[in-house]
Amino acid sequence: MFMQYFMYAVWWMPLAAYLKSLPNLNPWQSTLILCSAAIGSMAAPFMGVIADRYINAEKLLAGLNVLVGVFLILSTTLLSNFAGLMITVYLVMMCYMPSWGLISTIAMAHASSEQFPKIRVLGTIGWASSALFSMAALFVFNVEKFDGTVLPLYCGAGTAIVAALLNLTLPKTPPTGVKTANYSIVDIFGFRVMSILKNRNFNWFILISFLGVIPFTMYQVFGSRFLAEQGVEKITMTMSLGQISELVFLLATTIVLVKCGFKKTMIFGLCAMLVRYLLFYASVEMGQPAFYILGILTHGLFFGLFFVAGQIYTNNLVPPEYKAQAQGFLAFVVWGAGYLVGTLLNGWLINHFNNWSLVFITLSAITVAVIILLVLLFKNPAMKKNDS
């Protein structure tokens, strides 16, 4: 779990800043490359079906991680070729994004529900620890510059190969599905959940989750580019502060849920994102780095109170036999479709305005609109006792 998130953060988080520095790429081409995470998320359910029906999850995970390493190395040889670079990065993400579901499947197959959160938190620690590569390069090997160079791609590739070797030591997790079962596209992506539930409140929740991830994507995808343009050199270390805050605020999510319920908790999460972009706006207008540091620290608050609360709400709503499909559908909507729209829209805003202040004011306005929709359309559901 630690290695799976570690390998991702070390190369993905500074990627936008690096792509901007490549002279052969225009802004639109960089945006198209950065859409790879969303496309990879959309492909993830297919890998889930393969693990359910045909091959041990730990073996599939190891194979995918090897391919991640190979494609990352290949991408470093294609930096001057837009088409080749885009294809290899897309292949990296189509192999990588399914790994989040696979590593969770393996963990949940061999650990109790009570143990899983303790295992999952190591992923967040791994993400935050990705700054170790940057620190080692700068302070141990005296590398002049780490972020904004090709070095994170090599580090990501090496970490992926090490992770693949470790995957082979995991307990055997054979397929549990029936090979002869008929799977349609509707089943693979979890769309059948909508017709089964026939719940208007859930439909509003899905729409609000889709819209909520759109402004969030600016930080997740283009945050390194923003920091680079503010003159920040230690981008990976700076952005890892968001994951450190996530460790703290994830622990508080359950407490807030119990005391406030789903609706207020998600409203608080969206308000945290609004505060982030207002702080980013203030940092640009006033030239105060402290404001964007504070904005980064809101990451854990928004992630826990909005996204994690949404996952718990989904789990609370659906019958046991459809829980996995429902979570898959939510992931497809948020990290697939929503992430794709968010990457394209935010890339367009950045390139169109060429002014970070206008970008952050626009994202703040979008966030306010999503908060209003949540207040007006989403009804607070009851929370089951065992969800806490």
NUVO-446391 format. One line per field, with one value per residue (C-alpha): residue number from 1; x, y, z. Coordinates in Angstrom, 2 decimals, decimal comma, m for minus. Example, Ala and Ser with C-alpha at 12.3 -4.5 7.8 and 13.67 -1.06 7.14 Angstrom:
// residues 2
n <- 1_2
X <- 12,30_13,67
Y <- m4,50_m1,06
Z <- 7,80_7,14
This chain:
// residues 388
n <- 1_2_3_4_5_6_7_8_9_10_11_12_13_14_15_16_17_18_19_20_21_22_23_24_25_26_27_28_29_30_31_32_33_34_35_36_37_38_39_40_41_42_43_44_45_46_47_48_49_50_51_52_53_54_55_56_57_58_59_60_61_62_63_64_65_66_67_68_69_70_71_72_73_74_75_76_77_78_79_80_81_82_83_84_85_86_87_88_89_90_91_92_93_94_95_96_97_98_99_100_101_102_103_104_105_106_107_108_109_110_111_112_113_114_115_116_117_118_119_120_121_122_123_124_125_126_127_128_129_130_131_132_133_134_135_136_137_138_139_140_141_142_143_144_145_146_147_148_149_150_151_152_153_154_155_156_157_158_159_160_161_162_163_164_165_166_167_168_169_170_171_172_173_174_175_176_177_178_179_180_181_182_183_184_185_186_187_188_189_190_191_192_193_194_195_196_197_198_199_200_201_202_203_204_205_206_207_208_209_210_211_212_213_214_215_216_217_218_219_220_221_222_223_224_225_226_227_228_229_230_231_232_233_234_235_236_237_238_239_240_241_242_243_244_245_246_247_248_249_250_251_252_253_254_255_256_257_258_259_260_261_262_263_264_265_266_267_268_269_270_271_272_273_274_275_276_277_278_279_280_281_282_283_284_285_286_287_288_289_290_291_292_293_294_295_296_297_298_299_300_301_302_303_304_305_306_307_308_309_310_311_312_313_314_315_316_317_318_319_320_321_322_323_324_325_326_327_328_329_330_331_332_333_334_335_336_337_338_339_340_341_342_343_344_345_346_347_348_349_350_351_352_353_354_355_356_357_358_359_360_361_362_363_364_365_366_367_368_369_370_371_372_373_374_375_376_377_378_379_380_381_382_383_384_385_386_387_388
X <- 0,00_2,86_4,79_1,74_1,01_4,68_5,51_2,63_3,23_6,94_6,45_2,83_2,67_5,55_4,63_2,63_5,55_7,94_5,71_5,49_9,30_9,51_9,97_8,31_4,95_2,28_m0,12_m2,95_m0,70_0,42_m3,23_m4,00_m1,12_m2,38_m5,79_m4,09_m5,06_m8,76_m8,50_m6,64_m9,41_m11,99_m10,03_m9,68_m12,99_m11,82_m8,79_m11,12_m13,08_m9,84_m8,85_m12,35_m12,45_m9,08_m5,89_m4,66_m4,87_m1,29_0,09_m1,92_m0,74_2,90_2,57_0,94_3,65_6,37_4,61_4,38_8,15_8,82_6,49_7,89_11,43_10,17_8,54_11,92_13,15_10,17_10,22_10,69_7,84_4,36_2,45_4,93_5,08_1,30_0,83_3,41_2,03_m1,49_m0,19_1,46_m1,82_m3,92_m1,63_m1,32_m4,81_m6,33_m3,72_m5,62_m8,55_m6,33_m4,21_m7,38_m8,93_m5,87_m5,86_m9,57_m9,33_m6,82_m7,67_m10,79_m12,82_m11,42_m7,84_m8,27_m8,23_m4,93_m3,52_m4,94_m3,42_0,01_m0,91_m1,26_2,06_3,63_2,28_3,70_6,99_7,55_9,32_12,21_13,44_13,56_15,29_17,88_18,62_19,07_20,76_22,57_23,56_23,80_21,64_21,07_17,37_14,94_11,39_10,87_13,38_13,22_14,52_11,05_10,16_13,22_12,41_8,82_10,04_12,51_9,94_7,42_9,86_10,64_6,89_6,34_8,90_7,23_3,83_5,00_5,43_1,78_m0,64_m2,32_m5,59_m7,25_m10,24_m13,57_m15,89_m17,40_m15,61_m18,81_m20,71_m22,02_m20,61_m21,93_m20,41_m23,24_m22,12_m18,39_m18,78_m21,50_m24,19_m26,78_m26,68_m28,62_m31,51_m31,52_m31,60_m34,00_m33,05_m33,31_m31,13_m28,35_m28,68_m28,18_m25,22_m23,59_m24,09_m22,66_m19,66_m19,01_m19,15_m17,14_m14,11_m13,86_m12,38_m10,45_m8,60_m6,77_m4,73_m4,27_m3,16_m1,87_m0,73_2,93_2,67_1,18_3,92_6,65_5,34_5,47_9,16_8,88_11,78_10,98_7,56_7,22_8,15_5,76_2,81_3,45_2,19_m1,31_m0,95_0,39_m2,76_m4,79_m3,42_m4,76_m8,10_m9,02_m9,06_m11,48_m13,89_m15,74_m16,19_m17,63_m19,92_m21,36_m21,98_m23,12_m24,42_m23,57_m24,91_m23,20_m19,98_m19,82_m20,70_m17,78_m15,54_m16,57_m16,11_m12,54_m11,90_m13,39_m11,02_m8,12_m8,73_m9,35_m6,02_m4,33_m5,88_m4,58_m1,11_m0,96_m2,44_m0,41_2,73_2,62_3,79_2,24_m1,23_m0,64_0,98_m2,21_m4,23_m2,26_m2,93_m6,71_m6,28_m6,89_m9,93_m11,62_m10,61_m11,88_m15,07_m16,21_m14,79_m14,47_m17,85_m19,30_m17,86_m19,37_m22,74_m22,66_m21,77_m24,57_m27,18_m26,77_m27,58_m24,58_m24,59_m24,15_m21,62_m18,61_m20,47_m21,64_m18,11_m16,86_m19,53_m18,68_m14,97_m15,78_m17,89_m15,47_m11,96_m12,81_m15,39_m15,16_m11,37_m11,29_m13,66_m11,80_m8,41_m9,67_m11,58_m8,80_m6,21_m8,36_m8,84_m5,12_m4,18_m7,07_m6,67_m2,90_m3,62_m3,73_m5,87_m8,66_m8,31_m8,75_m11,66_m13,40_m12,79_m14,06_m17,26_m17,70_m17,20_m19,83_m22,26_m21,64_m22,20_m25,53_m26,59_m25,68_m27,65_m30,74_m30,89_m29,31_m31,32_m29,44_m29,85_m29,77_m26,44_m26,28_m24,60_m22,03_m20,84_m19,08
Y <- 0,00_2,35_1,64_1,84_5,46_6,35_5,48_7,59_10,78_10,99_11,48_12,54_15,50_17,45_16,36_19,47_21,73_19,53_19,39_23,17_23,35_21,16_23,51_21,19_21,03_23,71_24,20_22,25_19,26_19,28_19,27_16,29_14,35_15,22_13,71_10,31_9,82_10,16_7,77_5,29_5,51_4,75_1,63_0,42_m1,54_m3,82_m4,87_m5,51_m7,97_m9,75_m10,10_m11,29_m13,98_m14,99_m14,28_m13,82_m10,17_m10,06_m11,46_m9,03_m6,16_m7,23_m7,46_m4,03_m2,46_m3,90_m2,33_0,99_0,93_m0,04_2,61_5,33_4,54_4,54_7,93_9,46_8,60_10,31_13,73_15,48_13,57_14,67_11,68_9,15_10,82_11,02_7,37_6,12_8,24_7,00_3,42_4,13_5,35_2,58_0,15_2,19_3,48_m0,04_m0,72_1,29_m1,10_m4,18_m3,38_m2,63_m5,91_m7,84_m6,06_m6,57_m10,25_m10,91_m8,33_m7,45_m4,33_m2,84_m3,39_m2,01_1,73_1,18_m0,45_2,19_5,04_3,71_4,77_8,35_8,06_6,71_9,65_12,14_10,25_10,72_13,94_11,73_11,35_15,09_15,56_12,86_14,29_17,84_17,27_13,92_13,74_17,53_17,54_21,13_20,61_17,68_18,91_20,17_17,65_14,11_12,64_12,01_9,80_7,62_7,49_6,47_3,72_2,31_2,37_0,56_m2,30_m2,62_m2,60_m5,38_m7,59_m6,92_m7,74_m11,32_m11,74_m10,85_m13,60_m15,42_m13,76_m15,96_m14,97_m15,21_m14,60_m17,13_m17,28_m18,04_m15,11_m12,65_m9,16_m6,26_m2,78_m1,65_m4,13_m3,43_0,30_m0,11_1,79_m0,81_0,61_3,67_1,60_m0,69_2,07_4,44_6,96_10,63_11,73_9,40_10,83_14,34_13,10_11,63_14,90_16,96_14,60_14,91_18,70_18,87_17,08_19,58_22,47_19,97_18,74_22,06_21,38_17,66_18,02_21,56_22,36_21,79_24,17_26,87_26,42_26,43_29,76_31,13_30,31_27,23_24,85_22,04_21,30_17,66_18,49_21,44_19,49_16,57_18,86_18,20_14,46_15,10_17,11_14,25_11,92_14,23_15,14_11,60_10,68_13,55_12,60_9,96_12,33_15,06_12,55_11,27_14,75_16,53_13,91_13,44_16,69_19,10_17,09_17,34_21,05_21,56_19,71_21,94_25,02_23,84_23,76_27,25_28,47_26,84_28,74_32,00_31,50_30,73_33,92_35,91_34,41_35,66_39,08_39,77_37,85_35,91_32,25_31,56_31,72_28,95_26,83_27,21_26,37_23,15_22,17_22,24_19,23_16,64_18,49_18,60_15,05_13,51_15,51_15,41_12,35_9,89_10,94_10,33_6,83_6,08_7,47_5,23_2,20_3,12_3,33_0,24_m3,41_m5,63_m7,41_m4,11_m2,32_m3,08_m2,04_1,16_2,11_1,29_3,51_6,36_6,03_6,03_9,18_11,06_9,91_9,05_11,34_14,18_14,13_14,21_17,17_18,91_18,45_19,78_22,71_23,75_23,44_25,70_28,23_28,39_28,78_31,13_33,57_33,25_34,81_32,71_35,23_34,89_31,10_30,93_33,37_31,27_28,04_29,71_30,69_27,11_25,77_28,18_26,96_23,32_24,21_25,84_22,75_20,52_22,70_22,87_19,41_16,87_15,66_14,52_10,73_8,78_7,17_3,57_2,96_0,58_3,24_5,10
Z <- 0,00_0,89_m2,32_m4,59_m3,67_m3,22_m6,84_m8,17_m6,26_m7,00_m10,75_m11,23_m8,86_m10,49_m14,04_m15,03_m14,16_m16,14_m19,22_m19,23_m19,39_m22,51_m25,50_m28,01_m26,15_m26,33_m23,39_m25,01_m25,70_m22,05_m20,95_m23,19_m21,64_m18,15_m19,03_m18,77_m15,10_m15,94_m18,89_m16,69_m14,09_m16,76_m17,75_m14,15_m13,99_m16,82_m14,76_m11,83_m13,95_m14,94_m11,26_m10,36_m13,03_m14,47_m12,49_m8,93_m7,93_m6,59_m9,87_m11,95_m9,74_m10,12_m13,90_m14,14_m11,97_m14,22_m17,20_m15,35_m14,88_m18,51_m19,94_m17,66_m18,85_m22,44_m21,92_m21,04_m24,55_m26,23_m24,58_m27,93_m29,58_m28,47_m29,88_m28,50_m25,09_m24,82_m25,79_m23,29_m20,42_m21,23_m21,15_m17,79_m16,31_m17,84_m16,03_m12,85_m12,02_m11,65_m8,96_m6,34_m6,58_m6,78_m3,72_m1,74_m2,92_m1,73_1,62_2,25_1,27_4,06_6,72_8,68_8,02_11,23_10,04_6,53_7,42_9,26_6,11_3,77_5,73_4,70_1,16_2,34_4,20_1,01_m0,98_1,53_1,65_m2,07_m1,06_0,16_m3,42_m3,82_m0,47_m1,22_m4,67_m3,36_m0,01_m0,35_m4,03_m4,44_m7,57_m8,62_m9,42_m9,02_m9,66_m13,19_m14,57_m15,95_m12,65_m11,11_m14,09_m13,45_m9,72_m10,48_m12,82_m10,31_m7,53_m9,74_m10,39_m6,67_m5,92_m8,48_m6,72_m3,37_m4,88_m5,46_m1,69_m1,01_0,05_m2,80_m3,77_m6,42_m8,54_m6,76_m9,70_m12,08_m15,42_m17,30_m15,81_m18,37_m17,89_m19,87_m20,08_m17,78_m15,11_m15,48_m14,87_m12,24_m14,13_m13,15_m9,61_m10,81_m12,14_m9,10_m6,50_m8,26_m5,60_m6,57_m3,66_m4,84_m8,36_m6,98_m4,97_m8,08_m9,98_m7,10_m6,75_m10,50_m10,33_m7,09_m8,54_m11,43_m9,39_m7,23_m10,32_m10,71_m7,56_m8,18_m11,82_m12,28_m8,73_m9,59_m12,53_m10,29_m7,70_m10,35_m11,68_m8,12_m8,02_m5,77_m6,40_m3,94_m5,46_m4,36_m0,76_m0,72_m2,11_0,26_3,03_1,65_2,29_5,78_6,50_5,01_7,68_10,37_8,85_7,76_11,43_12,08_9,27_11,29_14,22_11,99_10,25_13,51_14,88_11,70_9,25_5,58_4,17_6,54_6,40_2,61_2,77_5,16_2,70_m0,20_1,98_2,66_m1,11_m1,44_1,28_m0,59_m3,81_m2,00_m0,23_m3,56_m4,97_m1,99_m2,40_m6,01_m5,32_m2,19_m3,08_0,19_m0,04_3,38_1,81_m0,74_1,98_4,02_0,89_0,41_4,02_3,37_1,06_3,76_5,09_1,69_0,72_3,95_4,42_0,81_m0,98_1,90_3,33_m0,13_m0,22_3,19_2,06_m1,01_1,10_3,53_0,78_m1,39_m0,57_0,29_m3,07_m4,95_m2,72_m4,94_m8,10_m6,43_m5,35_m8,85_m10,36_m7,98_m8,86_m12,58_m12,26_m9,99_m10,91_m14,50_m16,08_m13,55_m13,52_m17,33_m17,57_m14,75_m16,43_m19,75_m18,22_m15,86_m18,60_m20,77_m17,95_m17,25_m20,90_m21,74_m18,84_m18,45_m15,07_m11,90_m10,03_m12,61_m12,55_m8,78_m8,73_m11,41_m9,46_m6,29_m8,13_m9,42_m5,89_m4,52_m7,19_m6,19_m2,51_m3,41_m5,37_m2,43_m0,01_m2,23_m3,81_m1,47_1,51_4,60_4,89_8,10_8,95_10,06_13,38_11,93_9,45_12,23
